[in-house]
Amino acid sequence: MKASHSIAALSLALALAGATGTAPAQDRWPSKSIRMIVPFTAGSASDVLGRIVGQRLGEIHGQQWVVDNRPGAGGLIGSELTRQAAPDGYTLAMVGQPHLSNALLREDKPYDPLQDFTAISLVASTPNVIVLGRGIGAKTIPELIALAKAKPGALNYGSAGVGSSSHLAGALFVSKAQIDVVHVPFRIGPDSRSALIAGTIQFYVYPLPAIMTMIKAGTLRALAVGSPKRAEALPEVPTSAEAGFGQYRSESWFGIIAPKALPARLVTRINADTVSVLKEPATRGKIVQQGAVPGGGPPGHFEKMQRDEYAELAQLIRRIGMKTQ
């Protein structure tokens, strides 16, 4: 009997030791580097913001946040990789409006952007800026519209792909202006900028962080920003209303998401750390310098924002007749 009790006690002790040994391991997130998927190329707005926030979070966590650029299909590839990843906190993504629009543009829905992912935090919102190609001398939006109407089908505008933020912003402008222009999607960000410099495309509506450096350097000329107020980092560029086209408003947002079923404790932890970083003066300064406005707020706020915009985008896409090409 004593031997049996001893064996039972030993088994219980080993079981308790095992339980206490695994619990801390689960709580030691992160114990390795974290992959942040960016569905667009290096230099894109999501890439710029992802690197600013990721670097600081890496410093806080003591583990590197590795930006993994996965461009293609207007952001669809990056969202799909995120959906397929394990919900363990080691794969996250920095996404924007294309994460929603890609599900609306395709009849065979690749994913449900609201049900198949976990919302973590809004990182930033940013004005979209109309940038002119070489040889376009328009000083106001009505002048640009007049050029387009004088030569129907002759002008081109670029985007980062069908359903991308730049495509939505450009297509909305075309619809509001009632002009006949050709959409030219680019897979690689530098290609679109080279095309503007060469004058092979005439305008492009960028999320401001994606083009801020070239505007500041004077390499490309900004016609107007689509926000109600001028961008703090670009005060010399008028709003669309000031540039003579008040009916046009266009802004983008970017935030962190994770695969579905990420444990609540990790959602809370990553959100809290992200919000804390966004409040730091140094991080805020870097984001503002890129023409964006730092975000924040709880996961529920970011989830509701996406839900509301998903409904709005569905109406916009139907109204302008946007389709995959």
N, C-alpha and C positions, 0 to 999 in steps of 0.2 A: 504494500500500500504506500509506504513511504517513497519507494522508487517511482511509483506511478505519479505521486504528487510532485516529486522533484522534476520528472519529465514534463508534466503539465505546466509547472511553474516556469521551467526553462523555455518551453514553447511560447508561453504567454509573454515572457520577457523579450524573446526574439521578435515576436509579432509587434510588440509595442515599440521596440527599437527600430524596426523596419518602418513603422508608420511615422515615427518622429523623424526618421531619416529622409523620407520622401517629401514630407510637407515643406521643409525649408527649401528643398530643391525646386518645388513648384513656385515658391515665393521669390526665388532669386532671379526673377526676370529683370533685366536681360542678362543672360550668361554667355551670350555670343552676339556677333554683329547682327544688325537689323537691316533688312532689305526694304528700301522705299522705291516702289515701282513708279516711274514717271512715264505716262503713255505718249510722250512726245520727245523730240530731240533735245540735245544739249542746247541751251540758249533760249528755249521756249519759256513762257511765263511760269508754267508749272515746274520746270526744271530749276529756274532761278530761285523761286520761292522755296522749293523743296530742299535745295542746298543750303539756303540761309537757315531755315528751321532745323533741318537734319543735323547740320554741323553743331549747333548749340545743344540739341537734345543728346547727341552723342557725347558731348562733354559732360553733361549732367549724369548720364547713365553709365559712363565709363566704358561704353561699347560704341564702335563705329556704326553710324547710319550710312549705309551704302546706297547711293542713288543708282538705280538700274533703269536706264532709258530703254523703253520698249515701244518705239513709234510704229505706226501703221494703222490703216483703216480708220483714220480720224480719231484715234485713241481707243478703239475697240480692243486691240490686242492687249494693251496694258490692263484694261478692266477685266478681260477674260482671265489673264494670268493671276490677277488678284483673287478673282472668284474661286479659282481652282486651288489656291494655296491653303495650307493648313491654318486653322484659326488659333495659332499659338503665340501671336504677338511678334513673330519674326518676319512676317511679310505684311507690309502696309502699302498704301499708294497715295500719291498726291494727284487728285483729279479735279476736273472742272466741269463745265456744262456739257462737253461731249460725252461724259459718263452717262448723262441722262438722255441726250439726243440720239445716241447710237441705238438705244433700245426703241426709240420712236420711229427711226428711219427705215427699219428693216421689218418685213412681214414675219420672217422667222426670228422672233425675238431671241437674241443671243443670251440675254440674261434679264432679270428684273432688277433695276438699279436700286429699288427701295427694299426689296425682300432678300436679295442674295448677298447683301453686304452689311457691314456694321459701320455706322457713322461715328466718327471720333471727334473731329473739331473743324470748324471753319478756320482757315488760316489767313485769308486775305480776300478783299474785293478790289477790283481795279477798273478804271475807265478803259474803254476801247478807244483807240486813236486812229483816225484816218490818215494814212501816210501816202504821199504822192510819189509816183515814179518820175524818173528823169524826163524833162521836156514838157511836163504838165505845169503850166504857169498859173493855174487857178489860185486866187487869193481867198475865195469864199466857197462855201458848198454850192450855192446857186451857180457860180461860174463853172464848177466841175460838172454839175448836172447839165448845164447848157452845152458844154463840150460833148458830153455823151449823147445828148439829143440831136446835136448837129450831125453826128456820124453814128447812126444806130448800128450796133453789133461790132463796131470797130474798136472799142475800148475793152480792156481786160481788167479783171480784179482777181487777186490771188487769195488763197487760204491754205491752212495746214491740213486740208483734207475735208471730204464731205462730212458734215455734221460737227466739225470742229468749232470752237468758239469764234474763230476768225471767219469761218464760212457763215455761221448764223448771223454774226454782226454785219458782214458784207451783204448777205442776201436780204437782211432787213432794210439796209440802206437802199439797195436797188429797188425793193418793193415800195418803200416810202417815196423815193424819188421818181418812180415810174420810168425807169430808163432801161434800154436794151443794151446790156453789156455781157461779156463772156466770162464765166467763172473758170479759173485755172487753179486746180488744187496742186499743192506741192507736198512731197513726202519729207523733204529735208529742209529745215528752217533756213540755212544759209543760201539755198537755191532761190528762195523767194526774195531774200534781200538783194541778191545779185541781180535778179530779174528787174527789181525796182531801180537799182542803180543803172542798169543797162537801158531801162526804158521799155523793156518788152512787156511789162505789165504796168498799168497806169495808176492803180491804187490798191491798197490792202488795208484792212481794218484789224489791227493787232491789239491783243491785250498789252497794255503799256509796258510791263516789265520785259516783254520779249524784244522790244525795239528801242528802249530808253537810251542805251549806250550810243546807238547810231544817230538818234535824234540830237542828243547832247553834243555829239562830235560834229554835227552839221553835215553828216554824210547823207542823211535822208531828211525830208521836210514833212513835218506834221501839219495837217490842215486844221484839225479840230479834235477835241476829245468828246466822247459821247456822254459824259457825266453832267449832272446839273451844275457842278462847280468845277473850276479849273483844278488841274492836278497840282498838288503842293510842290511836287518836284519838277513841274513843267509849267510855271506860271505864265510864261509868255505865249502859250498856245491857247486859243479861245475855246470855249465850249461850242457844241454844235449850234446852240441857240444864238450865241454871239457871232457865229460864222454864217448866220442867215438861214438856218434850217432847224428851227426849234422843235419840229415834230419828231426828230430823230434822237433817241436816247439808247445808249448801248454800253453795258458794263459786264464784266466777267467776275467769277469767284473761283476760289481754289480751296480745297480742304483735304483732310486726311481721312481715309476710309480703311477698313480691314475686311477680311473674309467674314462671311456669316458665322454666327455663333462664337465670336471671340468672347472669352469669359468676361463677365461684368467687372471683375476686379482689375483686369487689364484695360478695359475701356475707360474705367475711372482713372486709372494711373496715367495712361498715355494722354488722356484729355487734360488732366490737371497739369501735367508737365508741359504740354504744348501751350496751354493758356498762360502758364507762368512765364514761359519763354517769350511769348508774344507781348507781355507787359514790360519786359526788360527794355530800358531805354536804348541800349545798343542794338538789339534785334529790331525794335520798332523803327529805329533810324534807318537801318539797312533796307527794310521793307518799304518805307516811305520814299527813300531815295530811288527806288525802282518804280515809283508812280503808283504804288498800291496802298491800301488802307488795312492795317492789321485787323484780324478777326478775333475769335475767341468765343466764349460761351460754352454751355454744356452740350453733350452729345445730342440731347433731345432737340435743342435749338437748331443744330445743323441738320438733323434728320427732317424736321418740319420744313426748313428752308428748301431742302431738296424736293420734298413732297409737293410743296406749293409750286416750285418752279417747273417740276415735271408736268403739271397740269397746264401751266402757261406755255411751255414749249410745245406741247401737243397742239395747242390752238395755233401758235405761230407757224409751225411746220405745215399744218393743213392750209393756213391762209396763204402762205407764199409758195406752196406746192413744192417744197424741197423733197428731193428723192436721192437715193444712192445712185452713183453713176457707174 
